[in-house]
Amino acid sequence: MISMDDLKAMPFLAAVAPDDLARLAQAAGDLRLAPGEHAAHEGDERALFAVLSGRIEVTKLIDGISRTIGARAPGQIFGEVPITFGTPFQGSYHATEPSRVMHVTARDFHALAAAAPAVLTHVATLASERIGGLRGIATAPAKARALMVGHRWDEKVRELRSFLTRNQISHDWLAPDAPDLATRWPGPPPTEAELPALVCDGGTRLLNAGPRELAETLGLQTRPRDLLYDTVVIGGGPAGLAAAVYGASEGLRTLVIECEAPGGQAETSSRIENYLGFPTGVSGDELARRALQQAHRLGAEILVTRHAVGLDPQSKQVTLDGGETVRARSVILATGVSWRRLGTEGFERLLGKGVYYGASRSEAGATQGQDIHLIGAGNSAGQAAMFFANHARTVTLVVRGDNLEKSMSHYLIEQLRGKPNIRVELNSEVRALHGDKLLAALDLANRATGEVKRVDSGAVFVFIGADAETSWLPAAVVRDERGYVRTGEAAAKSGQWPQQRDPYLLETSVPGIFACGDVRASPVKRVAAAVGEGSMAIAFVHQFLAQAIAAPRG
Ligand SMILES: Cc1cc2nc3c(=O)[nH]c(=O)nc-3n(C[C@H](O)[C@H](O)[C@H](O)COP(=O)(O)OP(=O)(O)OC[C@H]3O[C@@H](n4cnc5c(N)ncnc54)[C@H](O)[C@@H]3O)c2cc1C
């Protein structure tokens, strides 16, 4: 409890009358923080804090990395900017040693300020000074953490750029013939055989680089720290990140294994309009960014660039690419789905050279001013068309069927109609792609008339549905004919369920192995469903672990 003596030691309360101080002492919170514990997080609602003892460090996420931007000692306050300007916290505040901090709600602060206007003047003056410093941080040109040199059409370059974007790492990219290469690249420019080449954090050079090497150079986690986890989540999309957030926040030692970068398919969605709590929609990468921060903050370990390639149903040991293993008391499969490939002439040859499966925002630059084509009639194709219409000269949606209404949401069809540079070719399919190093044109056939026309094209994005890639799982984890993992009642009926009790709703045919999100055999393929199932899976993990502990005794 805050005492009068605590308050009298605070310079900013020097002019406050004893009665008002007594009221404040009654209302204020007394936070006792262990090292590492937070008083406030970036984005939290406004409040005012004063340090009574110890030391508080201020950090801010810049380019996905938490950077220290200040500290507070006893007698100093923090939260003056949010409380004065009504904004959320612009940084996070944690103790670096055992600390005591006074917490004053916005309501109590304004009651105090009404009684003692000098307090308001003091706090507002401090806020104005502080905002100058924050402005400096916000307007300082962001220094890219990586400079990449490589050909625009090189699939490896595309993979690395997408990897950096998805991991929220700022980077610049230069073509090997860029006029400023000599001034920006340290030393002799990389040879053709050394591309793609990167220089990271101003020093380390990577030649012919791959995502794993890049991840390790940039300090991203690629190896588990422990040998055994309460739960290992495979896949870092919305379902996997939700499981990580709930698992870590509920005290489970949680590891996520992600083969690319966190975010999953949702990360490629330019605007998710129907996710609860975002009235104006939210881009997939923003949602992924927030979820990743949340999972990290709560203590989940997240490996990137690592594939799970094997799972032992008995011991629940997970094998990673390269042969490394990690043991798990429970496993959550959240591997989602991957885009279905087209077998048509030219698609494999021109992959990454103008042909893409799915779409990510990092491809926007490649479509600038071009006439591009999108194959598909679902919501993903519609969203991508809306996004690319802001960059490409024209966007043509190639649709096999005779209308969009069967497969696309009404709101999206209305939005497409409002964009003058989006065309829809119904009853159509792409018969062949043309181009040497890069896609140049495609043959577009009208399925109704049989007419085939050749049209110029700067890029083709394919959205023809997705499949679950689960062939690496052991046979004991029963799947349907399309590879989706059966859970709950369907797992019980598979004839492989080994126990007396019924499987939990999200439990597979192997006790303690769960599946959630798009990889699960279920008709619902939605962000909200994936997030809901990811969090629910943790509730079942708790029940499974409790039962596993109880079983030997019983
Ligand atoms: C363009 C687009 C737009 C969309 N728009 C919407 C929308 O507006 N609203 C909506 O509700 N839904 C939308 N969806 C659907 C939504 O994104 C998915 O339902 C959701 O992402 C499913 O989440 P998930 O975590 O189950 O799987 P995913 O998002 O597919 O994530 C699975 C993750 O697992 C990783 N992985 C796979 N195999 C392995 C392995 N062996 N080892 C390690 N990692 C592995 C993958 O790299 C991936 O990151 C959209 C999808 C797309 C593609």
Ligand as a Chemical Component Dictionary entry (heavy atoms), coordinates in Angstrom:
data_LIG
# 
_chem_comp.id                   LIG 
_chem_comp.type                 NON-POLYMER 
_chem_comp.pdbx_formal_charge   0 
_chem_comp.three_letter_code    LIG 
# 
loop_
_chem_comp_atom.comp_id 
_chem_comp_atom.atom_id 
_chem_comp_atom.alt_atom_id 
_chem_comp_atom.type_symbol 
_chem_comp_atom.charge 
_chem_comp_atom.model_Cartn_x 
_chem_comp_atom.model_Cartn_y 
_chem_comp_atom.model_Cartn_z 
_chem_comp_atom.pdbx_ordinal 
LIG C1  C1  C 0 -5.002  -14.537 -49.553 1  
LIG C2  C2  C 0 -5.831  -15.071 -48.420 2  
LIG C3  C3  C 0 -6.849  -14.297 -47.882 3  
LIG C4  C4  C 0 -7.613  -14.781 -46.805 4  
LIG N1  N1  N 0 -8.571  -13.976 -46.271 5  
LIG C5  C5  C 0 -9.276  -14.394 -45.204 6  
LIG C6  C6  C 0 -10.247 -13.532 -44.594 7  
LIG O1  O1  O 0 -10.494 -12.405 -45.046 8  
LIG N2  N2  N 0 -10.911 -13.996 -43.501 9  
LIG C7  C7  C 0 -10.689 -15.239 -42.972 10 
LIG O2  O2  O 0 -11.283 -15.577 -41.967 11 
LIG N3  N3  N 0 -9.773  -16.083 -43.538 12 
LIG C8  C8  C 0 -9.072  -15.690 -44.634 13 
LIG N4  N4  N 0 -8.160  -16.544 -45.228 14 
LIG C9  C9  C 0 -8.000  -17.898 -44.671 15 
LIG C10 C10 C 0 -7.089  -17.877 -43.447 16 
LIG O3  O3  O 0 -5.889  -17.182 -43.755 17 
LIG C11 C11 C 0 -6.779  -19.300 -42.991 18 
LIG O4  O4  O 0 -7.994  -19.941 -42.653 19 
LIG C12 C12 C 0 -5.852  -19.304 -41.768 20 
LIG O5  O5  O 0 -4.624  -18.673 -42.072 21 
LIG C13 C13 C 0 -5.582  -20.736 -41.285 22 
LIG O6  O6  O 0 -4.641  -20.663 -40.267 23 
LIG P1  P1  P 0 -3.723  -21.923 -39.861 24 
LIG O7  O7  O 0 -2.855  -21.445 -38.764 25 
LIG O8  O8  O 0 -4.591  -23.103 -39.631 26 
LIG O9  O9  O 0 -2.868  -22.270 -41.169 27 
LIG P2  P2  P 0 -1.867  -21.422 -42.049 28 
LIG O10 O10 O 0 -2.237  -20.000 -42.036 29 
LIG O11 O11 O 0 -1.821  -22.135 -43.356 30 
LIG O12 O12 O 0 -0.464  -21.573 -41.308 31 
LIG C14 C14 C 0 0.226   -22.799 -41.282 32 
LIG C15 C15 C 0 1.713   -22.544 -41.036 33 
LIG O13 O13 O 0 2.369   -23.783 -40.859 34 
LIG C16 C16 C 0 3.636   -23.751 -41.502 35 
LIG N5  N5  N 0 3.996   -25.149 -41.789 36 
LIG C17 C17 C 0 3.398   -25.998 -42.651 37 
LIG N6  N6  N 0 3.988   -27.202 -42.615 38 
LIG C18 C18 C 0 4.996   -27.122 -41.708 39 
LIG C19 C19 C 0 5.972   -28.039 -41.227 40 
LIG N7  N7  N 0 6.022   -29.320 -41.644 41 
LIG N8  N8  N 0 6.871   -27.616 -40.311 42 
LIG C20 C20 C 0 6.830   -26.331 -39.858 43 
LIG N9  N9  N 0 5.923   -25.424 -40.273 44 
LIG C21 C21 C 0 5.006   -25.815 -41.184 45 
LIG C22 C22 C 0 3.393   -22.893 -42.731 46 
LIG O14 O14 O 0 4.597   -22.308 -43.206 47 
LIG C23 C23 C 0 2.419   -21.842 -42.198 48 
LIG O15 O15 O 0 3.081   -20.697 -41.716 49 
LIG C24 C24 C 0 -7.376  -16.084 -46.293 50 
LIG C25 C25 C 0 -6.361  -16.883 -46.854 51 
LIG C26 C26 C 0 -5.590  -16.380 -47.903 52 
LIG C27 C27 C 0 -4.503  -17.229 -48.479 53 
# 
loop_
_chem_comp_bond.comp_id 
_chem_comp_bond.atom_id_1 
_chem_comp_bond.atom_id_2 
_chem_comp_bond.value_order 
_chem_comp_bond.pdbx_ordinal 
LIG C1  C2  SING 1  
LIG C2  C3  SING 2  
LIG C2  C26 DOUB 3  
LIG C3  C4  DOUB 4  
LIG C4  N1  SING 5  
LIG C4  C24 SING 6  
LIG N1  C5  DOUB 7  
LIG C5  C6  SING 8  
LIG C5  C8  SING 9  
LIG C6  O1  DOUB 10 
LIG C6  N2  SING 11 
LIG N2  C7  SING 12 
LIG C7  O2  DOUB 13 
LIG C7  N3  SING 14 
LIG N3  C8  DOUB 15 
LIG C8  N4  SING 16 
LIG N4  C9  SING 17 
LIG N4  C24 SING 18 
LIG C9  C10 SING 19 
LIG C10 O3  SING 20 
LIG C10 C11 SING 21 
LIG C11 O4  SING 22 
LIG C11 C12 SING 23 
LIG C12 O5  SING 24 
LIG C12 C13 SING 25 
LIG C13 O6  SING 26 
LIG O6  P1  SING 27 
LIG P1  O7  DOUB 28 
LIG P1  O8  SING 29 
LIG P1  O9  SING 30 
LIG O9  P2  SING 31 
LIG P2  O10 DOUB 32 
LIG P2  O11 SING 33 
LIG P2  O12 SING 34 
LIG O12 C14 SING 35 
LIG C14 C15 SING 36 
LIG C15 O13 SING 37 
LIG C15 C23 SING 38 
LIG O13 C16 SING 39 
LIG C16 N5  SING 40 
LIG C16 C22 SING 41 
LIG N5  C17 SING 42 
LIG N5  C21 SING 43 
LIG C17 N6  DOUB 44 
LIG N6  C18 SING 45 
LIG C18 C19 SING 46 
LIG C18 C21 DOUB 47 
LIG C19 N7  SING 48 
LIG C19 N8  DOUB 49 
LIG N8  C20 SING 50 
LIG C20 N9  DOUB 51 
LIG N9  C21 SING 52 
LIG C22 O14 SING 53 
LIG C22 C23 SING 54 
LIG C23 O15 SING 55 
LIG C24 C25 DOUB 56 
LIG C25 C26 SING 57 
LIG C26 C27 SING 58 
# 
